[in-house]
């Protein structure tokens, strides 16, 4: 089969179950595509022999009668998850060549479900960035227009799905790093409620914000992955929610209570924050989002005006809290225990300084400096504590909005993907691109990006859906209903 990369997770699993293809055949197909499109910069590491061995094992399990939605399906992981047998760099020279002795929980759970690991995917260094231009190993390129960024920090992950280099992938979202690249590359991605997926084995950026999630072509495929990834891991991750795993595929295609087949979302109240629809959002993005919302009305949903008054404050709050936590987390990379160490130094302090100067890129150094400053004596109360207090108020704003609606919707980003290098000299402009995603992360809420059309230059636009705590199933159901009525998620870049 020559179109295996168009089938998605569910399609591949069905084809394998029907004997139309095998995991080995599918894995060879995706590996060949990864080689053919290496210029996109999606992969940082591939182990073909290991991937084919996993595929053969999956075929043997299927031949023995075992079934599974992920059994034999080729996936790839953002290079922020540690993997036994493959290097883990977090996109940084600091970890160049590092190999973990264990797998991250998310990686292990997907492997247990029978998924095949193709390799590791490019990302902004230590997940810090919104364009994938901060990777120490080169940029990833948007397959819709290779002169454009794919978004970040999960840029390599989004590129791999959009270009058909993997059936689905893992990503992480600290302030929008699943949703924004999903929007820029025209795929589906979901950030679960904070604590839904274990952070064990995920290289830390900001511990109170980092969350793993799946990225794929459709909400249905994301539901399959999230069902395997999520679940308690309290023995290894103290922030893991002690809640049983769910089957997120169960509500897909099912009408809501009291709804009909023609209007499966009847009774769903979609809140539209006025702060998301102002002058700061590009007209082409707003047009695509409003057209998508009109489709939701046809499906029976009701649109409700709500307000998230502290949306603008999410940027300064995030860029105090996240760098502060990064300053603490990245202090372990000092050249003593593992990772890069300067070749020449005079004493211990000189080794620390040279190692960190050589190992960390400009954006990581910038955030460490900001974080160290706001945590320092005399500024901790004035900045860090105040930011945490406003973070609580931002979370309260969402709860007040959810008293009036079930789901909140709006744009993912204020514009379509920008050109490579366009914002390289202005980091603040890069930060502002996260205006619509940061507040969701600060509140710990689930959010997702759903392909909703195209803007200027034929570039994808994503619709953001935000749910209340633990409402991933409701988000996926709403996204799936939209995708059953539209075909935006099936569009692929020309030549792929």
MOKAZI-V765174 format. One record per helix or strand of 2 or more residues. SS is the DSSP state (A for helix, B for strand). FROM is the first residue (numbers start at 1). TO is the last residue. Records with the same first field share a line. If there is no record, write none. Layout:
SS: FROM-TO, FROM-TO
//
This chain:
A: 4-6, 8-17, 23-36, 38-40, 48-63, 93-95, 105-112, 125-127, 155-162, 179-185, 219-229, 274-276, 283-298, 313-332, 348-359, 362-375, 380-402, 427-432, 438-443, 456-458, 472-485, 488-490
B: 43-46, 74-78, 99-100, 116-121, 168-173, 188-191, 211-216, 269-273, 302-306, 407-411, 447-454, 460-467
//
